[in-house]
Amino acid sequence: MSRHAARVISLAVLIAVGGTGTSGAQTASPPSLGVLVDQVLALFPKVDGEVIEVQGSTITLSLGSRDGLIAGVELALYRQGRELRHPKTGEILGRTEQTVGRVVVQQVLEAYSTGTASAGAEVQPGDRARVSAGKIKLSLVPIVEGGVKEALAEAAVHEVIEAFNRASRFQIGLGDGISVWIAQQGIKREDVLAGKGLDSIVERFKVEHLLIVAFTRVQGKPYMDVRLFSSPAVSPRLTTALFVPPTIKPAAKGDFSAAGKQRESQTPNPQRSFLARLLFGDLDAGAYSSGESSITLKEIAKYPFYVTSMDVSVGSKDKIARMVITDGDRVFLYRITPERVLEPEWTYRGDTRARVFSVQLAELSDDGTPYVVVNRYSQIQAIQVNSLILATKDKKPVVAVEDVNEILLAVDVSGDGVKKVLWAQSFVENGFFKKGDATRVALRNDRLVADGRVRVPSSFRATGATYTNISGKGTRALAFIDENSRLRIAIDVEDAFRSSSLVGGGLPKLGVERQIERGGRTYLYTPEPMPLSVDLDGDGIEEVVVPQNQFPGRLAVVFKGPGGYRFQTVNSGFEGTIVALGAITGDGTPALVVAVARYAGMIGSAGETQIIMTTAE
């Protein structure tokens, strides 16, 4: 970006934010900018807790999700010393403090969390960890290129600053000097977004938190790549992106107020694709979502319990849409009528010693018969992973295969829209999923037989995974959530994309007892919700949609454009945990099916789940 462009943006934003030449009511931020602010805000919760355990570089804190903590938050570690008293009044003013390092939170449970201490940290139990309750100083640095008009970038930067100001947690300033310096140094846009040269910026401009907003064009529309860096780390704490909301318009040339001027006639906007409307947050207002009225929604079911897993599929032979759900104890199979009504087929209840943590619909025989693949787990050493496969006979559930000691995953390898291939991954106590392990299995004579090895990345996990053609027609890629809650897209065993933002976050927690220390210790693993691969814009190339439950009601949409893979967070407006996604595809716009769980009761011991579907327009 040129020095002139940086100064133009700086001047326009400062006038818009601090000038006195205009007045009017303050408007709310566009939904997508509200999502951005919420993501940054979540990284700075006002918390102060105790270090309760230290094992090597792993630290356990007395802070959890009930305190507003999420994975990825960085806290300062400090040790309290002697009391400080006022020499005249004797009033206790506080305690002396010694900084002992920093910790990045990795796993968050309700009442506690674990994280990794910084190199050289001298932390011990009894020390404390916190994020300051004061205002966070944030420097916003705009970078404009790729055909985005400077006037539009100015308006977008102004809206971003206003959105952060409304949060009342940040002291945000425009880093125009940083933008000019970056241009003078000839640092490329992609290098800035990767954090290269950050040390020099911090040393020169004495900034602690840096918000980079890089403008470009994607699919012919203005787009913002956003990175948040915090000194001294050089890796981004937040990586996200979004289209510039269509409600943001460049300021009119000439007068600051265009009131009284006749507006130019405008032709109605052409019908946008489902993908475009989803990315801009156009879900309907009402009981389910607080978005704009564009994509209509319908509640097709409501349950007085948590749905922990769900899958939706359309039969290849009978063309019937089906949905399977589980609450951990029971498995329910339904038909979905063309009128979007659920018709029960059967309910299955198995051995209560093992809990169901995932269900999938699959066609494992040539006749198109629908099967339900059920993964179960028990902490009882003799059971642990105990998967099974259910079929339908005389309108009742029957067990086709049982006592499978591996984690099963049904996949659509061919791309015809139906999962017809079954993989198995071995269970291990250390890590739950055996790294780099996958075997193709087939249903023959009422049992599963091995049918060859499958090449998968070493970070592959057999929950939270799907096949997709997001990389292009004729190319099948594996999209899955890794152990660090990052979405990966791999072609064969090579990574083509890895998200920097956290995704997933399922309800079930699977505890594995490991006797690696006195008395043993329970390690918790989360089976992730399945990403949904679906063509949202009718171009034959699928997009990947995945829940992002680190932020309630959020979805992440990954798509590929001329500039490569793009990741955007969408505020669905659903007030709860998005536990599962499905889709009914056909000749027109796909219908999305969403399972949203909500806590109930004083301590969240009970809950309910809504099944919500987008409807045809």
MOUR-V146554 format. One record per residue. N is the residue number from 0. PSI is psi in whole degrees, 0 to 359 (* if undefined). D_CENTER is the distance of its C-alpha to the mean C-alpha in whole Angstrom. Layout:
n=<N,N>
psi=<PSI,PSI>
d_center=<D_CENTER,D_CENTER>
//
This chain:
n=<0,1,2,3,4,5,6,7,8,9,10,11,12,13,14,15,16,17,18,19,20,21,22,23,24,25,26,27,28,29,30,31,32,33,34,35,36,37,38,39,40,41,42,43,44,45,46,47,48,49,50,51,52,53,54,55,56,57,58,59,60,61,62,63,64,65,66,67,68,69,70,71,72,73,74,75,76,77,78,79,80,81,82,83,84,85,86,87,88,89,90,91,92,93,94,95,96,97,98,99,100,101,102,103,104,105,106,107,108,109,110,111,112,113,114,115,116,117,118,119,120,121,122,123,124,125,126,127,128,129,130,131,132,133,134,135,136,137,138,139,140,141,142,143,144,145,146,147,148,149,150,151,152,153,154,155,156,157,158,159,160,161,162,163,164,165,166,167,168,169,170,171,172,173,174,175,176,177,178,179,180,181,182,183,184,185,186,187,188,189,190,191,192,193,194,195,196,197,198,199,200,201,202,203,204,205,206,207,208,209,210,211,212,213,214,215,216,217,218,219,220,221,222,223,224,225,226,227,228,229,230,231,232,233,234,235,236,237,238,239,240,241,242,243,244,245,246,247,248,249,250,251,252,253,254,255,256,257,258,259,260,261,262,263,264,265,266,267,268,269,270,271,272,273,274,275,276,277,278,279,280,281,282,283,284,285,286,287,288,289,290,291,292,293,294,295,296,297,298,299,300,301,302,303,304,305,306,307,308,309,310,311,312,313,314,315,316,317,318,319,320,321,322,323,324,325,326,327,328,329,330,331,332,333,334,335,336,337,338,339,340,341,342,343,344,345,346,347,348,349,350,351,352,353,354,355,356,357,358,359,360,361,362,363,364,365,366,367,368,369,370,371,372,373,374,375,376,377,378,379,380,381,382,383,384,385,386,387,388,389,390,391,392,393,394,395,396,397,398,399,400,401,402,403,404,405,406,407,408,409,410,411,412,413,414,415,416,417,418,419,420,421,422,423,424,425,426,427,428,429,430,431,432,433,434,435,436,437,438,439,440,441,442,443,444,445,446,447,448,449,450,451,452,453,454,455,456,457,458,459,460,461,462,463,464,465,466,467,468,469,470,471,472,473,474,475,476,477,478,479,480,481,482,483,484,485,486,487,488,489,490,491,492,493,494,495,496,497,498,499,500,501,502,503,504,505,506,507,508,509,510,511,512,513,514,515,516,517,518,519,520,521,522,523,524,525,526,527,528,529,530,531,532,533,534,535,536,537,538,539,540,541,542,543,544,545,546,547,548,549,550,551,552,553,554,555,556,557,558,559,560,561,562,563,564,565,566,567,568,569,570,571,572,573,574,575,576,577,578,579,580,581,582,583,584,585,586,587,588,589,590,591,592,593,594,595,596,597,598,599,600,601,602,603,604,605,606,607,608,609,610,611,612,613,614,615,616>
psi=<139,162,323,316,319,318,323,313,316,312,314,318,319,322,316,322,318,354,162,10,350,160,165,169,145,130,156,156,150,149,318,327,327,323,316,313,317,321,317,318,323,339,355,57,149,91,153,113,183,147,119,346,143,121,98,234,359,127,136,129,154,28,139,196,331,342,1,12,142,162,143,345,139,129,151,136,134,159,128,144,221,159,146,124,147,130,337,315,342,3,137,117,345,201,154,154,141,121,129,0,196,160,137,122,131,316,133,126,183,314,350,172,163,152,178,127,152,158,134,0,134,67,150,158,139,339,172,160,141,162,129,143,354,173,140,124,119,126,121,124,110,143,122,127,184,30,7,128,139,324,322,320,320,313,320,317,319,315,322,313,317,320,318,325,323,338,342,26,349,147,95,134,156,121,59,325,324,319,316,317,319,317,320,324,352,27,129,155,312,331,322,315,334,355,8,135,4,322,318,320,315,316,321,318,358,48,151,318,128,122,108,127,105,121,139,186,134,127,37,7,148,138,146,120,128,133,140,123,144,127,142,4,149,358,142,137,334,131,118,174,155,152,146,122,137,344,345,122,147,148,144,142,148,241,150,329,131,14,141,346,142,127,144,143,140,139,146,145,137,157,123,158,162,321,312,317,325,317,329,5,29,57,154,155,162,211,339,326,150,19,192,158,91,308,111,148,152,133,121,349,155,128,144,36,169,128,119,343,151,151,149,138,152,125,140,333,307,351,25,131,133,156,134,138,165,150,12,332,315,158,128,131,133,156,146,115,164,337,8,46,139,130,115,137,309,167,136,135,123,208,119,351,338,136,138,128,351,148,146,149,137,156,104,7,163,346,3,12,130,130,157,119,122,121,130,155,144,144,351,124,325,347,295,236,123,77,163,169,131,147,178,132,123,41,22,155,138,149,115,321,139,173,47,119,30,161,127,144,122,133,153,87,323,338,18,7,359,136,111,356,141,130,157,136,134,145,137,149,324,94,351,308,130,121,137,16,129,133,134,131,154,149,112,126,48,28,161,132,144,140,31,157,155,131,117,157,157,338,6,139,137,17,152,47,149,156,150,157,27,334,353,155,137,354,122,127,154,118,127,161,124,183,345,16,37,140,127,144,120,137,117,242,4,133,128,337,144,124,145,335,152,144,177,215,81,167,316,143,121,117,127,119,124,128,64,0,172,126,352,172,142,125,131,135,143,115,124,152,148,127,150,124,117,144,108,345,9,18,4,352,129,152,159,125,133,140,149,72,1,339,110,135,12,145,148,134,125,128,165,127,190,332,8,197,139,141,122,135,135,133,105,338,351,129,84,189,124,100,339,156,148,174,144,112,157,216,336,212,133,150,122,142,127,131,119,118,143,144,151,162,167,325,17,25,348,170,182,162,133,139,117,140,140,145,158,150,*>
d_center=<31,35,36,37,34,32,35,35,31,32,35,34,31,33,36,33,32,35,38,40,41,39,38,36,34,30,27,24,21,20,16,14,16,15,12,13,15,13,10,14,15,13,14,18,18,22,23,26,26,28,28,29,29,29,29,29,27,24,25,24,24,25,22,19,16,19,20,17,16,12,12,12,15,19,22,25,28,31,34,36,40,43,44,45,47,49,52,54,52,51,48,45,42,40,40,40,36,36,33,32,29,25,22,18,16,15,15,15,17,19,22,21,19,20,19,21,24,25,28,31,30,33,31,33,32,33,32,29,26,25,23,26,26,27,26,24,26,23,25,24,25,25,25,27,28,27,29,28,30,31,32,28,26,29,28,24,24,26,24,21,24,25,21,21,25,24,21,25,23,23,27,25,28,28,29,31,33,30,30,34,34,31,33,36,35,34,30,28,25,23,25,24,20,20,22,25,28,26,29,31,30,29,33,34,33,32,28,26,22,22,20,20,20,21,22,23,23,21,23,25,23,23,19,18,16,15,16,16,19,21,24,25,22,22,19,16,14,12,11,10,12,14,17,20,20,23,25,25,29,31,34,37,40,43,42,39,40,40,42,45,44,44,40,41,40,37,36,34,30,30,28,24,22,20,17,19,19,15,14,16,15,19,18,21,22,24,23,19,18,19,18,21,24,23,21,23,22,24,23,25,25,24,25,26,23,20,19,17,17,18,19,21,23,26,29,31,34,35,32,31,27,26,23,23,22,22,23,23,27,28,26,27,28,28,29,28,31,31,31,28,29,29,32,32,33,33,31,31,32,32,33,32,32,29,25,23,20,19,21,21,24,26,29,31,35,36,37,34,34,30,29,27,25,25,23,25,25,28,28,32,33,35,32,29,27,29,28,29,30,31,33,35,39,41,38,37,35,36,35,35,34,34,33,31,30,27,24,24,21,23,22,23,25,27,25,27,24,25,24,28,27,26,25,26,24,27,26,27,27,25,22,22,21,24,23,24,25,25,28,29,31,33,34,38,41,39,37,34,36,34,34,33,31,27,26,23,21,22,18,18,17,18,16,12,14,16,18,18,20,18,20,23,26,27,25,23,19,17,14,12,10,12,14,12,8,8,8,12,15,18,21,24,23,22,19,18,15,12,9,10,7,5,3,6,8,11,14,17,18,20,23,25,29,30,33,33,34,37,36,33,29,26,23,20,17,14,15,11,11,12,10,13,15,17,19,18,21,24,25,24,21,18,15,12,9,6,5,2,6,6,7,9,10,7,6,5,9,10,14,17,20,23,21,19,16,13,10,9,7,9,11,12,14,14,15,14,11,10,12,12,13,16,18,22,23,27,29,27,24,21,21,17,17,15,15,15,16,18,20,23,26,27,25,22,24,24,22,22,20,20,20,19,20,20,24,26,28>
//
